[in-house]
Amino acid sequence: MSAKFKNLIRGWGAAALACAAPAVAWSAHQTPTTTPIDLAGNVPYKVELREVDFGATQMPLLHSYAAAEYDGKWILLSGRSNGVHDLNEAGEGSFPLATQNRDVWVIDPVAKQSWHRSLGVFTTGVNDPSSGLSPFQIASLSATNNQFTQIDDRLYVSGGYGLNPANEFTTFDLLTAIDLPGIVDWVQTGSGQAVDHIRQLETPVASVTGGAMYEMAGRMHLVFGQDFEGPYSARSDGTYTRQVRSFDIVDDGTTLAIANAMQTPIVSAYRRRDLNVIPRLKPDGLGGVEEGLVALSGVFTSSFGIWTVPVEIDAAGNPTMANINAPDTFKQGFNGYHSAKLGMYSETTGSMHEVLFGGISLQYYDESLGQVVTDDNMPFVNDMTSVVIDANGNYSQHHLGFFPEIFDSQGKQWRFGANAEFFAAEGIPAFQNGVIDLDQLTGKTSLGFIFGGIATNGPHTQGNPDVTSTASYRVFEVVYTPVAEARSLGLALAGFAVVGGWKWRGISR
């Protein structure tokens, strides 16, 4: 199948383009200010990350991948095995074919074992004899920045960007269903063929990269992202969807189809990709809970800035955004790019906690200066924060600390989290949409693990030959500890953090 080239080939900035953008004025961002962050971490818990040593177990270098959990194991596919793409190169110089991940990985985090099996090589023009997949199927399952979600024992994957067998870069217009028990058995034992456990549907609805996909109320919702066609070129964009696409999945285990596809109106403020979209719960006013999604921050505005005001999406897939000019509207400054994340909800208080781990950020906390620093070049950071939405819908952001300090051979500190994923530990109490039940966490608890993503040994990679980036193989355990009383805000909320290079002083924790 050929790429769907459009009259205007505008390029695609995939994982970590944000960090490479030239300096921009504050007016490039959605809002000129951000809401002050609580540096004291005034939430009823602490979160700590601990690196897990897997010993001699082979682990992939991987970021921007699709993931699922089955039988206590992680299932990983697609994504890339190199670091940040090169802005000075085009086509395969920026997204080399050799670093598209064509393996399916199965990892047991408890036994610290791994298995992997190749889907095949998609340049031969014939079906791979081991997987049974066609060259185009292999290419589509090797894409980067696709959308994915798990429903029971099936993983659904849509879109993603990559090179197809015709040597064309494209956003794949495919929805894929993968039966996890079968694909795990194929990886671990080699029995049968991968094609026996994979179904695909060609549909323009799925032609998205850099968005997010979640199931709510029995329907699938594909949130924001873009369709990019052709080879990457610097400072350019694909066609942003600027909408939520919703549809029913019809999947009997043999045939895959969609029905009742709908899309919301195109809105310029929804021109977003590579963002954190997280399931949300809130009080329904009747003593129960109501589900939805929250799309946090993301890139890029039309002037290559970042978005700061969240978009709320209800259970029917309808997005809304607060008035950006209202004085009490929340404006996010930390952890604005796709990163590892988890959600927790308390029915007792009606509060939703969205915990974000590292990645790329407009702002970060400099402990040595005791200041929040704004960097319009959007650096890689190690900050961990929690965006809290209270029972009345009010937002706040709280600093929780940092990734562990890990240094390279030259003494430079690694930065983690961008395009990584969180895997919940078995037995963690959670609601149906995967949000962790905060009220059930009564003691120190291992919530799960963060794996992979992009690692850099400096804040900016482009134009800095001494800064290295790579896909990460590291695993971090996420440890939750309840705090009897939330810590005092102190002076942490004094003043606004102004976007555009200004700094404001807070207190050191």
C-alpha positions as CSV (number, residue, x, y, z in Angstrom):
1,M,0.0,0.0,0.0
2,S,1.4,3.4,-1.0
3,A,1.6,6.4,1.3
4,K,-1.3,8.9,1.1
5,F,0.8,11.8,-0.1
6,K,-1.0,15.1,0.0
7,N,-0.5,18.2,-2.1
8,L,1.3,19.9,0.8
9,I,4.0,17.7,2.4
10,R,4.7,19.3,5.6
11,G,6.8,16.9,7.6
12,W,6.3,15.4,11.1
13,G,8.1,16.2,14.3
14,A,7.9,12.9,16.3
15,A,9.1,12.1,19.8
16,A,11.1,15.0,21.4
17,L,10.7,17.6,18.7
18,A,9.7,20.0,21.4
19,C,13.1,20.0,22.9
20,A,14.6,20.9,19.6
21,A,12.6,23.9,18.7
22,P,14.5,27.2,18.6
23,A,13.8,29.8,21.3
24,V,10.4,31.3,21.1
25,A,8.7,34.4,22.6
26,W,6.1,33.9,25.3
27,S,3.5,35.0,22.9
28,A,4.0,31.7,21.0
29,H,2.5,29.7,23.9
30,Q,-1.2,29.5,24.5
31,T,-1.0,31.8,27.6
32,P,1.7,34.2,28.7
33,T,1.6,32.9,32.3
34,T,1.3,29.6,34.1
35,T,-0.3,28.7,37.3
36,P,2.1,28.6,40.3
37,I,3.2,25.1,41.3
38,D,3.1,23.9,44.9
39,L,6.8,23.2,45.6
40,A,6.0,21.7,49.0
41,G,4.2,18.8,47.5
42,N,1.0,19.5,49.4
43,V,-0.8,16.2,48.6
44,P,-1.6,13.3,51.0
45,Y,1.2,11.0,49.6
46,K,4.8,10.8,48.6
47,V,6.0,9.2,45.4
48,E,9.5,7.7,45.0
49,L,11.2,6.1,42.1
50,R,13.7,3.3,42.6
51,E,15.8,1.8,39.7
52,V,15.3,-1.9,39.4
53,D,18.3,-4.1,38.5
54,F,17.3,-6.8,36.0
55,G,20.8,-8.2,36.1
56,A,21.8,-10.1,32.9
57,T,18.3,-10.2,31.5
58,Q,18.1,-8.8,28.0
59,M,16.0,-5.6,27.9
60,P,15.1,-3.6,24.8
61,L,16.1,0.0,24.1
62,L,12.7,1.4,23.4
63,H,10.6,4.5,23.3
64,S,7.3,5.7,21.7
65,Y,5.9,2.1,21.7
66,A,2.6,0.4,22.3
67,A,2.1,-1.6,25.4
68,A,-0.2,-4.0,27.3
69,E,-0.2,-6.2,30.4
70,Y,-1.2,-9.9,30.5
71,D,-0.7,-12.6,33.0
72,G,1.7,-10.4,35.0
73,K,3.8,-9.7,32.0
74,W,4.4,-6.6,29.9
75,I,3.9,-6.8,26.1
76,L,5.7,-4.2,24.0
77,L,5.7,-3.6,20.3
78,S,6.4,-0.9,17.7
79,G,8.3,2.3,18.7
80,R,12.0,3.1,18.2
81,S,15.3,1.9,19.5
82,N,17.4,5.1,19.0
83,G,17.2,8.5,20.7
84,V,15.9,11.8,19.6
85,H,15.5,12.2,15.8
86,D,18.0,14.5,14.1
87,L,16.5,17.8,13.0
88,N,19.3,18.3,10.5
89,E,18.5,15.2,8.6
90,A,15.5,14.3,6.4
91,G,13.8,11.0,5.7
92,E,15.7,7.9,6.9
93,G,18.5,10.2,8.1
94,S,16.1,11.4,10.8
95,F,14.1,8.2,11.2
96,P,16.4,5.3,10.2
97,L,14.7,2.1,9.1
98,A,17.1,0.1,11.2
99,T,15.8,1.7,14.5
100,Q,12.1,0.9,13.9
101,N,11.3,-1.8,16.4
102,R,10.1,-4.9,14.6
103,D,10.2,-7.2,17.7
104,V,7.4,-8.1,20.1
105,W,8.8,-8.2,23.7
106,V,7.4,-10.0,26.7
107,I,8.8,-9.0,30.0
108,D,8.1,-10.5,33.4
109,P,9.0,-7.8,36.0
110,V,8.8,-10.1,39.0
111,A,10.8,-13.0,37.7
112,K,13.0,-10.6,35.8
113,Q,12.8,-12.5,32.6
114,S,12.3,-11.4,29.0
115,W,11.5,-13.0,25.6
116,H,11.3,-11.4,22.2
117,R,10.5,-12.4,18.6
118,S,10.8,-10.6,15.4
119,L,7.7,-9.9,13.3
120,G,10.0,-10.1,10.2
121,V,11.6,-7.9,7.6
122,F,9.2,-5.9,5.5
123,T,11.4,-5.2,2.5
124,T,11.3,-8.7,1.1
125,G,8.0,-8.3,-0.7
126,V,6.7,-11.7,0.6
127,N,5.1,-12.8,3.9
128,D,7.5,-13.6,6.6
129,P,7.5,-17.4,7.1
130,S,7.8,-17.2,10.9
131,S,5.2,-14.5,11.7
132,G,3.0,-15.1,8.6
133,L,2.6,-11.3,8.3
134,S,2.8,-9.4,5.0
135,P,5.5,-6.7,4.5
136,F,2.9,-4.0,5.0
137,Q,1.6,-5.5,8.2
138,I,5.1,-5.7,9.6
139,A,5.7,-2.1,8.7
140,S,2.5,-0.9,10.3
141,L,3.3,-2.8,13.5
142,S,6.8,-1.2,13.5
143,A,5.5,2.4,13.5
144,T,6.2,5.0,16.2
145,N,3.9,7.2,18.3
146,N,0.8,5.1,17.6
147,Q,-2.2,5.2,19.9
148,F,-3.2,2.1,21.9
149,T,-5.5,0.8,24.6
150,Q,-6.2,-2.5,26.2
151,I,-9.6,-4.0,26.6
152,D,-9.5,-7.3,28.6
153,D,-7.1,-9.6,26.8
154,R,-6.9,-7.6,23.6
155,L,-4.6,-4.7,22.6
156,Y,-5.9,-2.2,20.1
157,V,-3.4,-0.1,18.2
158,S,-4.2,2.7,15.7
159,G,-2.1,4.7,13.3
160,G,1.5,5.6,14.0
161,Y,4.2,7.0,11.8
162,G,6.9,5.1,9.9
163,L,8.4,3.8,6.7
164,N,6.3,1.4,4.6
165,P,7.6,-1.3,2.1
166,A,7.3,1.2,-0.8
167,N,10.0,3.3,1.0
168,E,7.5,6.0,1.8
169,F,7.0,7.7,5.2
170,T,3.4,7.7,6.2
171,T,0.9,7.8,9.0
172,F,-0.7,4.3,8.8
173,D,-4.5,4.3,8.4
174,L,-4.9,1.0,10.3
175,L,-6.7,-0.2,13.4
176,T,-5.1,-3.4,14.8
177,A,-6.5,-5.9,17.3
178,I,-4.0,-8.2,19.0
179,D,-5.0,-11.2,21.1
180,L,-2.6,-11.1,24.0
181,P,-2.7,-14.8,25.1
182,G,-1.8,-15.9,21.6
183,I,0.9,-13.4,20.9
184,V,2.6,-14.0,24.2
185,D,2.6,-17.8,23.5
186,W,4.0,-17.1,20.0
187,V,6.8,-15.0,21.5
188,Q,7.6,-17.4,24.3
189,T,7.3,-20.7,22.5
190,G,7.4,-19.9,18.8
191,S,4.2,-22.0,18.3
192,G,2.0,-21.0,15.4
193,Q,2.3,-17.7,13.7
194,A,1.8,-14.1,14.8
195,V,-0.8,-13.5,12.1
196,D,-3.1,-16.0,13.8
197,H,-3.5,-13.5,16.7
198,I,-3.6,-10.2,14.7
199,R,-6.5,-8.6,12.8
200,Q,-6.3,-5.3,11.0
201,L,-8.8,-2.8,9.5
202,E,-7.9,-0.1,7.0
203,T,-9.9,3.1,7.9
204,P,-9.1,6.8,7.6
205,V,-10.4,7.2,11.2
206,A,-7.2,5.6,12.5
207,S,-4.8,7.7,10.5
208,V,-3.4,9.5,13.5
209,T,0.0,9.7,15.2
210,G,0.9,11.4,18.5
211,G,-2.6,11.3,19.9
212,A,-4.2,9.0,22.5
213,M,-6.9,6.3,22.4
214,Y,-9.2,5.2,25.3
215,E,-12.4,3.2,25.7
216,M,-15.3,4.9,27.6
217,A,-18.9,3.8,27.9
218,G,-18.4,1.0,25.4
219,R,-17.0,3.2,22.7
220,M,-13.4,4.0,21.5
221,H,-12.2,7.6,21.5
222,L,-9.2,8.8,19.5
223,V,-8.0,12.1,21.0
224,F,-6.2,14.7,19.0
225,G,-2.8,14.0,17.3
226,Q,-2.0,14.5,13.6
227,D,-1.8,12.8,10.2
228,F,1.7,13.3,8.7
229,E,2.6,12.2,5.2
230,G,6.1,12.1,3.8
231,P,9.6,12.5,5.2
232,Y,10.3,14.7,8.2
233,S,11.7,18.2,7.7
234,A,12.5,20.7,10.4
235,R,10.0,23.2,11.7
236,S,7.1,21.7,10.0
237,D,3.8,20.0,10.9
238,G,1.4,17.4,9.7
239,T,-2.3,17.9,9.5
240,Y,-3.6,18.0,13.1
241,T,-7.0,16.4,13.7
242,R,-8.0,19.1,16.2
243,Q,-10.9,16.8,17.3
244,V,-12.0,13.6,19.1
245,R,-13.0,10.7,16.9
246,S,-15.3,8.1,18.5
247,F,-16.5,4.7,17.2
248,D,-17.7,1.3,18.2
249,I,-15.3,-1.6,17.7
250,V,-16.9,-4.7,16.2
251,D,-14.5,-7.6,16.9
252,D,-15.6,-11.2,17.1
253,G,-12.1,-12.6,17.2
254,T,-12.1,-13.3,13.5
255,T,-13.2,-10.1,11.8
256,L,-12.5,-6.5,12.9
257,A,-14.7,-3.6,12.0
258,I,-15.9,-0.3,13.3
259,A,-19.4,1.2,13.5
260,N,-21.1,4.5,14.3
261,A,-18.0,6.6,13.7
262,M,-18.4,10.2,14.8
263,Q,-16.1,13.2,15.1
264,T,-16.3,16.4,17.1
265,P,-16.0,19.8,15.3
266,I,-12.5,21.0,14.5
267,V,-11.3,23.5,17.1
268,S,-8.1,25.4,16.7
269,A,-7.2,25.1,20.4
270,Y,-7.2,21.3,20.0
271,R,-4.2,21.5,17.6
272,R,-2.3,19.1,19.9
273,R,-0.1,16.1,19.8
274,D,2.5,14.3,21.9
275,L,0.6,15.1,25.1
276,N,-0.6,13.3,28.2
277,V,-4.2,12.2,28.0
278,I,-5.3,10.4,31.2
279,P,-8.6,8.7,32.3
280,R,-10.4,10.8,34.9
281,L,-13.1,10.1,37.5
282,K,-15.2,12.8,39.3
283,P,-18.3,12.8,41.5
284,D,-21.5,12.4,39.5
285,G,-23.7,14.3,42.0
286,L,-25.7,11.1,42.8
287,G,-23.2,9.5,45.2
288,G,-21.3,7.7,42.4
289,V,-18.5,8.5,39.9
290,E,-18.5,9.7,36.4
291,E,-15.7,8.9,33.9
292,G,-14.0,11.0,31.4
293,L,-10.6,12.0,30.0
294,V,-8.3,15.0,30.6
295,A,-5.9,16.1,27.8
296,L,-3.0,18.0,29.5
297,S,-0.8,20.5,27.7
298,G,0.9,19.2,24.5
299,V,2.5,20.7,21.5
300,F,2.4,22.8,19.2
301,T,0.6,26.0,18.8
302,S,0.7,27.5,15.3
303,S,3.7,29.6,16.4
304,F,5.5,26.5,17.8
305,G,4.7,27.1,21.4
306,I,3.1,24.8,23.9
307,W,-0.5,24.5,25.1
308,T,-1.1,25.2,28.8
309,V,-4.9,24.9,29.4
310,P,-6.3,21.3,29.8
311,V,-9.1,20.0,27.7
312,E,-11.7,17.9,29.4
313,I,-13.5,15.1,27.5
314,D,-16.7,13.6,28.8
315,A,-17.8,10.0,28.6
316,A,-19.5,10.6,25.2
317,G,-16.2,12.0,23.7
318,N,-17.2,15.7,23.8
319,P,-14.2,18.0,24.5
320,T,-14.4,21.4,26.3
321,M,-11.8,23.8,27.4
322,A,-12.0,26.6,30.1
323,N,-11.8,30.2,29.1
324,I,-8.0,30.9,28.9
325,N,-8.6,34.6,29.9
326,A,-10.4,33.8,33.1
327,P,-8.2,34.5,36.2
328,D,-8.9,31.2,37.8
329,T,-8.2,29.0,34.8
330,F,-5.4,26.5,35.4
331,K,-2.4,26.9,33.1
332,Q,0.1,24.0,33.2
333,G,3.8,24.7,33.1
334,F,5.4,21.4,34.1
335,N,5.6,18.0,32.3
336,G,3.8,19.2,29.1
337,Y,5.0,16.4,26.8
338,H,4.0,12.7,26.6
339,S,5.6,11.0,29.5
340,A,5.1,8.1,31.9
341,K,2.0,8.8,34.0
342,L,-0.6,7.3,36.3
343,G,-4.0,8.4,37.7
344,M,-5.4,8.0,41.2
345,Y,-8.9,8.9,42.5
346,S,-10.3,9.3,46.0
347,E,-14.1,8.8,46.3
348,T,-13.8,10.1,49.9
349,T,-12.6,13.6,48.7
350,G,-13.8,13.5,45.1
351,S,-10.2,14.4,44.0
352,M,-8.4,13.1,40.9
353,H,-4.6,13.0,40.9
354,E,-2.7,12.8,37.6
355,V,1.0,12.0,38.4
356,L,3.5,12.8,35.6
357,F,7.0,11.5,35.4
358,G,9.7,13.6,33.7
359,G,9.8,14.0,30.0
360,I,9.9,17.5,28.3
361,S,8.7,20.6,30.0
362,L,8.3,24.3,29.7
363,Q,9.3,24.7,33.4
364,Y,11.4,22.8,35.9
365,Y,12.5,23.2,39.5
366,D,16.2,24.0,40.0
367,E,17.0,22.8,43.4
368,S,20.4,24.5,43.5
369,L,18.8,27.9,42.8
370,G,15.6,27.2,44.8
371,Q,13.7,28.5,41.7
372,V,11.2,27.5,39.1
373,V,12.9,28.1,35.8
374,T,11.1,28.7,32.5
375,D,12.9,27.5,29.4
376,D,11.1,28.2,26.1
377,N,13.3,25.6,24.3
378,M,11.4,23.0,26.4
379,P,14.1,20.9,27.9
380,F,14.2,17.3,29.0
381,V,13.6,17.2,32.8
382,N,13.5,14.8,35.7
383,D,10.7,16.5,37.6
384,M,7.7,14.5,38.9
385,T,4.5,16.4,39.5
386,S,0.8,15.7,40.3
387,V,-2.0,17.6,38.6
388,V,-4.9,17.5,41.1
389,I,-8.5,18.1,40.2
390,D,-10.7,18.6,43.3
391,A,-14.4,17.7,43.7
392,N,-15.4,21.1,42.4
393,G,-13.3,20.8,39.3
394,N,-10.5,23.1,40.4
395,Y,-7.0,22.3,39.2
396,S,-3.6,22.6,41.0
397,Q,-0.1,21.2,40.3
398,H,2.3,19.9,43.0
399,H,6.0,19.0,42.8
400,L,6.7,15.5,44.0
401,G,10.4,15.2,43.5
402,F,12.7,13.8,40.8
403,F,13.9,10.7,39.0
404,P,16.9,9.1,40.8
405,E,20.2,10.7,40.0
406,I,22.0,8.5,37.5
407,F,25.1,9.7,35.7
408,D,26.9,8.7,32.5
409,S,30.6,7.9,32.3
410,Q,31.4,11.6,32.1
411,G,29.4,12.6,35.1
412,K,26.5,14.0,33.3
413,Q,23.1,13.3,34.7
414,W,20.5,11.3,32.7
415,R,17.0,12.7,32.2
416,F,14.1,10.2,31.8
417,G,10.4,9.9,31.2
418,A,9.7,11.2,27.7
419,N,7.7,8.7,25.7
420,A,8.0,6.1,28.5
421,E,5.1,4.0,29.9
422,F,3.8,3.1,33.3
423,F,2.8,-0.6,34.1
424,A,0.6,-1.1,37.1
425,A,1.6,-3.9,39.5
426,E,-0.7,-6.9,39.9
427,G,-3.3,-6.6,42.6
428,I,-3.3,-2.8,42.7
429,P,-6.9,-1.7,43.5
430,A,-8.2,0.2,40.5
431,F,-11.5,1.3,38.9
432,Q,-12.7,-0.2,35.6
433,N,-10.9,2.5,33.6
434,G,-7.6,1.7,35.2
435,V,-7.5,4.7,37.6
436,I,-6.0,3.6,40.9
437,D,-8.3,3.6,43.9
438,L,-6.5,6.1,46.2
439,D,-8.7,5.3,49.2
440,Q,-7.5,1.7,49.2
441,L,-3.8,2.7,49.5
442,T,-3.5,2.6,53.2
443,G,0.3,1.9,53.5
444,K,3.5,2.0,51.6
445,T,2.7,0.4,48.2
446,S,4.6,-0.5,45.1
447,L,2.2,0.8,42.4
448,G,4.1,-0.6,39.5
449,F,7.0,0.3,37.1
450,I,8.1,2.8,34.5
451,F,9.9,1.4,31.5
452,G,11.9,2.8,28.6
453,G,11.4,6.2,26.9
454,I,14.0,8.6,25.8
455,A,17.0,9.3,27.9
456,T,19.3,12.3,27.5
457,N,22.4,13.5,29.4
458,G,21.5,17.1,29.0
459,P,18.4,19.4,28.7
460,H,18.8,20.0,24.9
461,T,20.1,17.7,22.2
462,Q,19.9,19.8,19.1
463,G,23.0,22.0,18.5
464,N,24.7,20.4,21.5
465,P,27.2,17.8,20.2
466,D,28.2,16.9,23.8
467,V,24.6,15.9,24.7
468,T,23.6,12.3,23.9
469,S,20.2,10.8,23.6
470,T,19.2,7.2,23.5
471,A,16.2,4.9,24.0
472,S,16.2,3.7,27.6
473,Y,16.3,0.2,28.9
474,R,15.9,1.2,32.5
475,V,13.1,0.2,34.8
476,F,11.9,2.3,37.8
477,E,9.7,1.0,40.5
478,V,7.0,3.5,41.6
479,V,6.6,3.5,45.4
480,Y,3.7,5.3,47.0
481,T,3.7,6.3,50.7
482,P,0.6,7.9,52.3
483,V,1.2,11.1,54.3
484,A,-1.1,11.6,57.3
485,E,-1.4,15.3,56.8
486,A,-0.7,17.2,53.6
487,R,2.4,19.3,53.9
488,S,2.1,23.0,54.3
489,L,2.1,25.1,51.2
490,G,4.4,27.6,52.9
491,L,5.5,30.3,50.5
492,A,5.5,28.0,47.5
493,L,2.5,29.5,45.9
494,A,3.7,33.1,46.0
495,G,3.5,34.8,42.7
496,F,3.0,33.6,39.1
497,A,5.5,31.9,37.0
498,V,5.7,34.0,33.8
499,V,6.3,32.2,30.5
500,G,9.0,33.5,28.4
501,G,12.3,33.1,30.3
502,W,11.4,34.8,33.6
503,K,12.1,33.1,36.9
504,W,10.3,33.2,40.2
505,R,11.6,32.1,43.5
506,G,10.0,29.5,45.7
507,I,11.2,27.6,48.7
508,S,13.5,24.6,48.6
509,R,11.9,21.4,49.9
